Amino acid sequence: MDEMDLKLLIEQPVWQQVLEIYTELIVQAGQERSEEDQGTRWTQRIAELDQIDGEELSSIHGQLIALGWLTFQLEDRNAGLMYRITTAGKKASEQAKKAVREQDQSAAA
């Protein structure tokens, strides 16, 4: 991830929020599976988010997919599209959180 992508993520806290929600959903999906059924975990698309309309949320999904931080697959006719945060998305999310903490500490000093 380059510095511009990190800056973009820091400047778009809603993007960070979406990545964190997918991280939590994937963890929950893993906890609901049996040991034999472990593997790549996918979850339903986030359909709504407080104070974000559906059109903006769709745009956020598109941006995160374009940056390689979120991926999707067509599961089947019933489940439809399933999503998961990528390894790059997890790394970007962690780096953004760390950078925000450092900025907050510098501002407080």
N, C-alpha and C positions, 0 to 999 in steps of 0.2 A: 504494500500500500504506500502510495506516495504522500507527501506532506499536504498536497492540495486536497486529496480525498479525506484525510484526517481533519483538515480545517473545515471542509464541507460538512462532515459529520458533526463536528463540535458546534457549528453554526446552525445546524438543523436538529434541535433536541427531540423533535417528534420522530425523526428517523432512528435516533438512538433508542427511543422508547419502543418502537416497533421491533427493532432487533432484540431488545431485552425481553419483550413479550414472547417472541418466537423461541428464545432460549429457554424461558420458563415452560412453555408449552411442550417443547421437546423433552425436557427433563421429566415432566409429568407423564408424557406418553411412554417413556422408558420405564417409569415406576409401575405403570399399569400393565406391562407385559410380563409374561412368564420368562424364566431364564432361557428356555429353549427358543423363544421367539424374539431374542434380542437381535440387534442389527441397526441398520440405518433407520432412524425414526423420522416420521413425517407427521404433520398436523394440518388440520383444516385452516384455511385462510382466515386471518383476522378480518371480520366483516365490519366491525365498528370500533371506534375509539373515541373517548370523550372529547368533545369540542372539535372533532375533525369530521368533515363530511365525507361521504363515500367516494366522491370524485377525487378529492385530495388524497384519500387513503390509497386509492388505486394508483395515483401518480407516484406516491411514496413507494409502493410495492415495485413499480416499474423502475424507479431510480435505483432501489436497492438491488434488484435483479441485474440491471445494467452494470452496476459496480461490482457484481460478483459476490455480494454479501448475503443474498437470499436466492434460493433456487426453488423450483417447483417441478412437479411431475403430475401427469394424469394417472390417477390411481385406478379408477374404474368408473362405470356409469353412475353408481350410487354415491361414491365419495367425491368424485370430481377431482379438481385440482388440490393437491396437497403441497405444503410448503415446509421448508426447513432453512435454518440459518446455516451458512457455509462456514468452513474453518476460517476463511478470510474475513467473514462477517463477525465471527466471534473475536478474532484478533483485533479488528477495527474497533469493535465495541469496547473492548478492554483498553485499547490505547486511548480512545476518546475519553473514557471515564478517568483514566490516569491523568491525561492532560488537563481536564476540567478541575480535578482535585488539586493539581499543581498550581493552576491559575488562581483558584480560590485561596490556597495557602499564601501565594505571593501577594494577593490583594489584602489579605488579613494582616500581613506582616508590616 
